[in-house]
Amino acid sequence: MNKNQRWTTGNIPDQTGKVVIVTGSSSGIGYETARVLASKNAEVIVAVRNQTKGDKAVQQIKAQHQDVHVKVMLLDLASLKSIKNFADEFKQNFDRLDLLINNAGVMIPPYSKTEDGFELQIGTNHFGHFALTGQLLDLIQCTPMSRIVNVSSVGHRGGNLNFDDLNWEKRDYKAMRAYGDSKIANLYFTYELQRRLTQSGSDLLVTAAHPGWTGTDLQRHSGPMQFMNKLFAMPIEQGALPTLRAAIDDQAQRGDYFGPGGFMEWNGYPVKVSSNKRSHDKTIASKLWDVSEALTDIRYNLN
Ligand SMILES: NC(=O)c1ccc[n+]([C@@H]2O[C@H](COP(=O)([O-])OP(=O)(O)OC[C@H]3O[C@@H](n4cnc5c(N)ncnc54)[C@H](OP(=O)(O)O)[C@@H]3O)[C@@H](O)[C@H]2O)c1
């Protein structure tokens, strides 16, 4: 694609025959990603923790597009049991997975823990997706031209994992820093998974994306941020484009990261962007991998 051209949903070819999971697709960027891929004839699994919200999302997509294949499946990323149930049910019902889009996320909630005792942000945003991906990887790997997309954030730049206290039990909880930790973890996971797959001889592509500043429910825990959304945030249709590009662009390379190309990467059309130097630290990424396997008890079979 010419550098000056804008990447839009018009660049997405027909997706007939493809099976896609989008986590956290009851609202925001996940919903829009699911809607667009369904409109391009992919079979889309709306993977959500709330059945009512999921049903509403599917209804809305079907009201807008005729003859689409969209289905709700329950997935609570704050519960390793729910993740296992979801993966087991999915594997019973599908024999391929073309695209796994790890989109769901929480930002700056009051301090709380997942069912398994992880701090909510790193637990949902990272450990949950690590466990989900590990349990679906066999199926993804046996699907030709498949891809995994992890949704990170500009906020990864504020992340700096403290392995002595990943769950903020020994320090005063700093919500924004914990969010940054979870979002840099998404990038360590992306790059480390890609390295391990490549070393094992797999040609599976792992990419990442961030939606800049997009007006969604993500900022629900911050009044000032909700107010600033009105001034700075992109519409959701545009905010979903980096994720869609990371999922679809056939020029994408291993470990590519896409985000909006405008001011501070807050807005604009999706382009390839760079994450910070810390996110490329292979020692930290490998350590996080080992810790994630140990804490989730999900072992990746990559040799
Ligand atoms: N909006 C932005 O400006 C921005 C910027 C940078 C990065 N991001 C990233 O973009 C992604 C999507 O966020 P968004 O902006 O679209 O926010 P959103 O509208 O709040 O969507 C987040 C989705 O994640 C789901 N979710 C939360 N916890 C979950 C759990 N335990 N299990 C399953 N699903 C869960 C939510 O479900 P419920 O509806 O049930 O709560 C919701 O559907 C996130 O990873 C976020 O970090 C967004």
The ligand as an SDF file (V2000), in Angstrom:
LIG
                    3D

 48 52  0  0  0  0  0  0  0  0999 V2000
  -10.5870    3.5440   24.2390 N   0  0  0  0  0  0  0  0  0  0  0  0
   -9.3190    3.9190   24.2180 C   0  0  0  0  0  0  0  0  0  0  0  0
   -8.9800    5.0950   24.0580 O   0  0  0  0  0  0  0  0  0  0  0  0
   -8.2380    2.8940   24.3920 C   0  0  0  0  0  0  0  0  0  0  0  0
   -6.9210    3.3470   24.4070 C   0  0  0  0  0  0  0  0  0  0  0  0
   -5.9010    2.4190   24.5340 C   0  0  0  0  0  0  0  0  0  0  0  0
   -6.1900    1.0760   24.6340 C   0  0  0  0  0  0  0  0  0  0  0  0
   -7.4840    0.6620   24.6380 N   0  0  0  0  0  0  0  0  0  0  0  0
   -7.7320   -0.7930   24.7450 C   0  0  0  0  0  0  0  0  0  0  0  0
   -8.7560   -1.1670   23.8630 O   0  0  0  0  0  0  0  0  0  0  0  0
   -9.4000   -2.3450   24.3580 C   0  0  0  0  0  0  0  0  0  0  0  0
  -10.9050   -2.2010   24.2490 C   0  0  0  0  0  0  0  0  0  0  0  0
  -11.3220   -1.1800   25.1170 O   0  0  0  0  0  0  0  0  0  0  0  0
  -12.4930   -0.1730   24.7710 P   0  0  0  0  0  0  0  0  0  0  0  0
  -11.8800    1.1660   24.6840 O   0  0  0  0  0  0  0  0  0  0  0  0
  -13.3120   -0.6620   23.6590 O   0  0  0  0  0  0  0  0  0  0  0  0
  -13.3080   -0.1890   26.1470 O   0  0  0  0  0  0  0  0  0  0  0  0
  -14.7420   -0.7980   26.5270 P   0  0  0  0  0  0  0  0  0  0  0  0
  -15.8020   -0.2020   25.6690 O   0  0  0  0  0  0  0  0  0  0  0  0
  -14.8520   -0.6450   28.0070 O   0  0  0  0  0  0  0  0  0  0  0  0
  -14.5980   -2.3140   26.1240 O   0  0  0  0  0  0  0  0  0  0  0  0
  -13.8930   -3.2160   26.9230 C   0  0  0  0  0  0  0  0  0  0  0  0
  -14.5450   -4.5590   26.8060 C   0  0  0  0  0  0  0  0  0  0  0  0
  -13.8150   -5.4880   27.6130 O   0  0  0  0  0  0  0  0  0  0  0  0
  -14.7710   -6.2470   28.3090 C   0  0  0  0  0  0  0  0  0  0  0  0
  -14.2560   -6.8370   29.5390 N   0  0  0  0  0  0  0  0  0  0  0  0
  -13.8180   -6.2270   30.6400 C   0  0  0  0  0  0  0  0  0  0  0  0
  -13.4870   -7.1300   31.5820 N   0  0  0  0  0  0  0  0  0  0  0  0
  -13.7520   -8.3450   31.0530 C   0  0  0  0  0  0  0  0  0  0  0  0
  -13.6410   -9.6620   31.5270 C   0  0  0  0  0  0  0  0  0  0  0  0
  -13.2460   -9.9330   32.7670 N   0  0  0  0  0  0  0  0  0  0  0  0
  -13.9910  -10.6720   30.7060 N   0  0  0  0  0  0  0  0  0  0  0  0
  -14.4440  -10.4430   29.4580 C   0  0  0  0  0  0  0  0  0  0  0  0
  -14.5890   -9.2100   28.9620 N   0  0  0  0  0  0  0  0  0  0  0  0
  -14.2340   -8.1700   29.7500 C   0  0  0  0  0  0  0  0  0  0  0  0
  -15.8950   -5.2680   28.6150 C   0  0  0  0  0  0  0  0  0  0  0  0
  -17.0580   -5.9740   28.9680 O   0  0  0  0  0  0  0  0  0  0  0  0
  -18.2540   -5.2820   29.8040 P   0  0  0  0  0  0  0  0  0  0  0  0
  -19.0340   -4.5240   28.7850 O   0  0  0  0  0  0  0  0  0  0  0  0
  -18.9720   -6.4460   30.3770 O   0  0  0  0  0  0  0  0  0  0  0  0
  -17.6100   -4.4070   30.8290 O   0  0  0  0  0  0  0  0  0  0  0  0
  -15.9820   -4.5490   27.2880 C   0  0  0  0  0  0  0  0  0  0  0  0
  -16.7670   -5.2680   26.3750 O   0  0  0  0  0  0  0  0  0  0  0  0
   -8.8630   -2.5400   25.7740 C   0  0  0  0  0  0  0  0  0  0  0  0
   -7.8940   -3.5590   25.7880 O   0  0  0  0  0  0  0  0  0  0  0  0
   -8.2300   -1.2120   26.1110 C   0  0  0  0  0  0  0  0  0  0  0  0
   -7.1850   -1.3280   27.0550 O   0  0  0  0  0  0  0  0  0  0  0  0
   -8.5190    1.5380   24.5070 C   0  0  0  0  0  0  0  0  0  0  0  0
  1  2  1  0
  2  3  2  0
  2  4  1  0
  4  5  1  0
  4 48  2  0
  5  6  2  0
  6  7  1  0
  7  8  2  0
  8  9  1  0
  8 48  1  0
  9 10  1  0
  9 46  1  0
 10 11  1  0
 11 12  1  0
 11 44  1  0
 12 13  1  0
 13 14  1  0
 14 15  2  0
 14 16  1  0
 14 17  1  0
 17 18  1  0
 18 19  2  0
 18 20  1  0
 18 21  1  0
 21 22  1  0
 22 23  1  0
 23 24  1  0
 23 42  1  0
 24 25  1  0
 25 26  1  0
 25 36  1  0
 26 27  1  0
 26 35  1  0
 27 28  2  0
 28 29  1  0
 29 30  1  0
 29 35  2  0
 30 31  1  0
 30 32  2  0
 32 33  1  0
 33 34  2  0
 34 35  1  0
 36 37  1  0
 36 42  1  0
 37 38  1  0
 38 39  2  0
 38 40  1  0
 38 41  1  0
 42 43  1  0
 44 45  1  0
 44 46  1  0
 46 47  1  0
M  CHG  2   8   1  16  -1
M  END
$$$$
